[in-house]
Amino acid sequence: MTPEPGTIQEFAGRLLAARGASVSPVGRDLLEVRLGPELKQKLRREAVLLAFSEEAAAAVQEAELTTPGSHFFSVLLTLARQRGLVSRRRAKEKARGVGQFLKQVEFENFGVEITDREKYCHLFLRFHFLVSYCSVDSTHELRSVVYDSASRKVCSEPESYWEGLSFEEVPVVQDDASPSRNEELTHGLRVASAGLVAKLKHKVLSFKTRSDDLLEKELERLESYYRRLIVEEGDLGPDAVLRNDGRPGRADGYKLEWQRKAAAEAARFRPRVRISLVGAEEIRVPRTLLTLRVEAHPFTEFYGVFDLASASAKGAFCQGCSDMFMSLRLDGSGAVLCRACSGGADKLD
């Protein structure tokens, strides 16, 4: 996905403000930035006008285009890296209680009561990558992958979940460079990058196919052009016919030139995809772990999770597979199970 101008504008504004700049929107996709002492020295400017779309840059001549692949976007990435790889954010709570949990999760054939609750922060790592597709032309896009530190897998939350969260300021703390934290970051990055590569597989294949098709057309054009020249010059074999001026023709020279240009075009059209890590965030989301109990015999206890940041239930844990589900059943042995672990609804009726 190519980021919307507003997304990059928000990123630029927050980053530059954190580096002491005064930031003000002055029009659609335009940001006026009065630089602080640190950035004045680094950028050798007093102020800069940033445009986050080509239309805005064309309309205002003095504006600096700030889109993936542009010079100033590279400047922003460099500034972001200088602040350290990982930033910390904490989602604000939308709900103070868990009353909606029992309304949102379906317990198909039994009633439930909440016997205990424990608030905690669920840790996610969101990695931001710049993906560059380079061939005869180049395009760029920003991609984000979220890693769940509890399951140690790529997070299954939809993008709409993250867009719906609001965040509160988190005090700047000294980076914790403990071996366990670094190990978790390294593992998270490995899992996230593998997940991104898997997602990009079809797009990369399409990009390669397009590059190959363009190269094939260019090689056909070169072949047609040089074959015509060679035919006009004639063959340069042992029985070559001399030109009217007594000199041999230039067919061999055309053949060498054809080979060189074909090799050069093959290199120019060669598809290359580069993935660069441009930043990462630790995101802590407040949630509540609920202890649940079946209201009637056999009074089985199990657990559920309510998300305070989105005011929504994340589900309850199946005692068979330990995954979370929004619908559970009580089987004949007294276990609370998902449909797959219970063997199907018909066996429980």
GUMARFI-554424 format. One record per residue (C-alpha): x, y, z. Coordinates in steps of 0.02 Angstrom, whole numbers, plus 50000, padded with zeros to 5 digits. Layout:
GUMARFI-554424
R     px     py     pz
R      X      Y      Z
...
This chain:
GUMARFI-554424
R     px     py     pz
R  50000  50000  50000
R  50064  50174  49961
R  50039  50287  50112
R  49915  50429  50101
R  49991  50605  50107
R  49908  50634  50276
R  49997  50485  50352
R  50168  50548  50300
R  50123  50725  50352
R  50077  50665  50527
R  50240  50567  50537
R  50342  50718  50481
R  50253  50838  50598
R  50275  50728  50752
R  50457  50691  50711
R  50507  50872  50677
R  50412  50937  50830
R  50505  50809  50936
R  50667  50882  50869
R  50622  51058  50925
R  50539  51127  50768
R  50380  51232  50761
R  50258  51147  50642
R  50101  51224  50564
R  49986  51162  50424
R  49965  51300  50293
R  49857  51214  50164
R  49807  51047  50092
R  49958  50930  50102
R  50071  51075  50155
R  50168  51098  50317
R  50268  51251  50368
R  50415  51208  50481
R  50517  51334  50582
R  50673  51238  50630
R  50747  51238  50805
R  50934  51263  50842
R  50979  51079  50819
R  50896  51059  50648
R  50954  51231  50588
R  51132  51171  50609
R  51100  51000  50531
R  50996  51061  50382
R  51075  51235  50365
R  50905  51317  50349
R  50795  51427  50455
R  50630  51356  50392
R  50560  51238  50262
R  50392  51217  50176
R  50350  51033  50149
R  50229  50966  50018
R  50159  50791  50041
R  50086  50768  49867
R  50149  50807  49693
R  49999  50920  49665
R  50042  51025  49817
R  50226  51036  49765
R  50176  51091  49589
R  50058  51224  49656
R  50187  51301  49775
R  50356  51319  49690
R  50459  51341  49849
R  50386  51185  49933
R  50497  51033  49961
R  50416  50872  49899
R  50409  50745  50041
R  50351  50577  49975
R  50435  50404  49980
R  50589  50411  49870
R  50610  50600  49880
R  50764  50687  49953
R  50676  50762  50103
R  50588  50599  50144
R  50762  50521  50156
R  50811  50664  50273
R  50662  50624  50385
R  50709  50440  50391
R  50886  50486  50441
R  50820  50598  50581
R  50703  50459  50639
R  50846  50334  50648
R  50951  50456  50749
R  50818  50455  50885
R  50843  50269  50908
R  50757  50121  50829
R  50614  50095  50951
R  50487  50223  51011
R  50359  50185  51146
R  50172  50219  51139
R  50028  50175  51253
R  49849  50164  51193
R  49719  50265  51288
R  49576  50175  51374
R  49404  50195  51296
R  49318  50086  51426
R  49342  50086  51614
R  49245  49926  51644
R  49216  49758  51560
R  49027  49756  51559
R  49020  49734  51370
R  49117  49571  51374
R  48970  49456  51411
R  48865  49543  51277
R  48998  49523  51142
R  49055  49343  51170
R  48933  49203  51135
R  48923  49057  51257
R  48812  48943  51155
R  48739  48821  51281
R  48787  48886  51454
R  48786  49041  51563
R  48942  49130  51632
R  48988  49242  51776
R  49146  49347  51800
R  49235  49300  51962
R  49397  49399  51945
R  49482  49526  51835
R  49663  49580  51815
R  49718  49730  51714
R  49879  49719  51614
R  49963  49794  51460
R  49980  49685  51306
R  50144  49720  51214
R  50152  49734  51025
R  50299  49781  50914
R  50256  49874  50754
R  50393  49875  50623
R  50392  50000  50480
R  50475  49953  50316
R  50512  50053  50159
R  50491  49939  50007
R  50576  49996  49847
R  50536  49919  49677
R  50676  49963  49557
R  50684  49925  49371
R  50678  50042  49221
R  50577  50153  49340
R  50561  50150  49530
R  50416  50154  49651
R  50414  50152  49841
R  50288  50111  49976
R  50281  50103  50166
R  50225  49940  50246
R  50194  49905  50430
R  50192  49735  50514
R  50137  49709  50694
R  50215  49573  50802
R  50122  49504  50953
R  50247  49474  51093
R  50129  49354  51183
R  50098  49234  51039
R  50267  49275  50960
R  50182  49284  50791
R  50126  49417  50669
R  49973  49499  50745
R  49805  49453  50670
R  49722  49619  50715
R  49656  49708  50558
R  49728  49877  50510
R  49564  49958  50563
R  49601  49907  50743
R  49762  50010  50747
R  49681  50156  50656
R  49545  50160  50789
R  49666  50176  50936
R  49716  50341  51013
R  49878  50360  51110
R  49937  50454  51261
R  50107  50530  51291
R  50236  50412  51363
R  50383  50485  51460
R  50551  50463  51374
R  50649  50328  51463
R  50826  50264  51446
R  50836  50124  51318
R  50835  49953  51401
R  50975  49860  51312
R  50953  49701  51413
R  50992  49539  51320
R  50813  49476  51340
R  50738  49635  51264
R  50861  49634  51119
R  50824  49451  51090
R  50637  49487  51082
R  50665  49632  50962
R  50774  49524  50851
R  50649  49382  50850
R  50505  49502  50818
R  50597  49583  50673
R  50635  49412  50597
R  50453  49357  50610
R  50387  49525  50546
R  50505  49531  50396
R  50462  49351  50350
R  50278  49396  50360
R  50305  49548  50249
R  50400  49446  50119
R  50255  49322  50115
R  50129  49463  50090
R  50231  49540  49950
R  50257  49377  49856
R  50119  49404  49727
R  50158  49589  49704
R  50343  49552  49677
R  50299  49416  49550
R  50186  49540  49458
R  50325  49671  49462
R  50451  49546  49391
R  50329  49493  49254
R  50302  49675  49204
R  50490  49707  49198
R  50519  49549  49095
R  50382  49598  48972
R  50454  49773  48951
R  50628  49701  48925
R  50565  49578  48796
R  50484  49719  48697
R  50642  49823  48705
R  50750  49677  48648
R  50630  49645  48504
R  50645  49828  48455
R  50836  49819  48459
R  50836  49657  48359
R  50725  49731  48224
R  50832  49888  48214
R  51002  49801  48203
R  50945  49662  48087
R  50888  49796  47966
R  51058  49882  47977
R  51152  49718  47954
R  51048  49671  47802
R  51086  49840  47727
R  51272  49818  47757
R  51280  49637  47697
R  51376  49488  47767
R  51560  49503  47815
R  51608  49322  47786
R  51755  49262  47675
R  51655  49301  47519
R  51604  49473  47575
R  51565  49596  47438
R  51660  49759  47455
R  51565  49921  47467
R  51571  50042  47322
R  51714  50135  47409
R  51817  49975  47423
R  51798  49956  47613
R  51711  49807  47697
R  51537  49839  47771
R  51503  49875  47955
R  51391  49725  47993
R  51512  49651  48121
R  51519  49817  48212
R  51330  49823  48217
R  51324  49647  48289
R  51442  49695  48431
R  51347  49856  48463
R  51184  49756  48467
R  51256  49636  48596
R  51319  49777  48706
R  51153  49870  48702
R  51053  49711  48736
R  51163  49675  48888
R  51144  49855  48948
R  50955  49848  48929
R  50947  49682  49022
R  51040  49763  49167
R  50929  49919  49161
R  50767  49819  49163
R  50826  49694  49295
R  50694  49696  49435
R  50760  49730  49609
R  50659  49740  49770
R  50738  49814  49925
R  50659  49811  50099
R  50729  49932  50227
R  50680  49944  50410
R  50644  50128  50445
R  50575  50119  50622
R  50490  50018  50757
R  50368  50051  50898
R  50329  49967  51061
R  50141  49983  51081
R  50064  49940  51248
R  49877  49909  51245
R  49780  49905  51411
R  49677  49747  51428
R  49591  49649  51565
R  49611  49463  51595
R  49445  49394  51658
R  49420  49237  51760
R  49256  49161  51703
R  49152  49023  51783
R  49011  48918  51716
R  48856  48966  51816
R  48794  48788  51841
R  48875  48619  51875
R  49018  48578  51840
R  49066  48762  51877
R  49214  48756  51757
R  49334  48903  51764
R  49415  48975  51608
R  49481  49144  51548
R  49436  49286  51430
R  49513  49451  51376
R  49432  49623  51360
R  49521  49762  51266
R  49505  49927  51358
R  49581  50027  51214
R  49448  49976  51087
R  49309  49938  51214
R  49288  49766  51137
R  49304  49585  51190
R  49448  49489  51114
R  49367  49323  51158
R  49381  49180  51282
R  49509  49039  51284
R  49462  48865  51223
R  49522  48735  51348
R  49561  48617  51204
R  49675  48717  51089
R  49710  48870  51202
R  49663  48992  51062
R  49539  49134  51089
R  49365  49130  51012
R  49209  49238  51012
R  49097  49084  51024
R  49118  48935  51142
R  49020  48782  51199
R  49017  48672  51353
R  49042  48488  51311
R  48984  48335  51406
R  49147  48321  51506
R  49128  48499  51574
R  49263  48576  51463
R  49236  48744  51377
R  49284  48718  51196
R  49278  48799  51024
R  49175  48713  50889
R  49327  48627  50813
R  49385  48553  50978
R  49209  48503  51029
R  49193  48399  50871
R  49047  48497  50799
R  48885  48563  50871
R  48785  48407  50827
R  48883  48301  50951
R  48838  48418  51094
R  48650  48431  51069
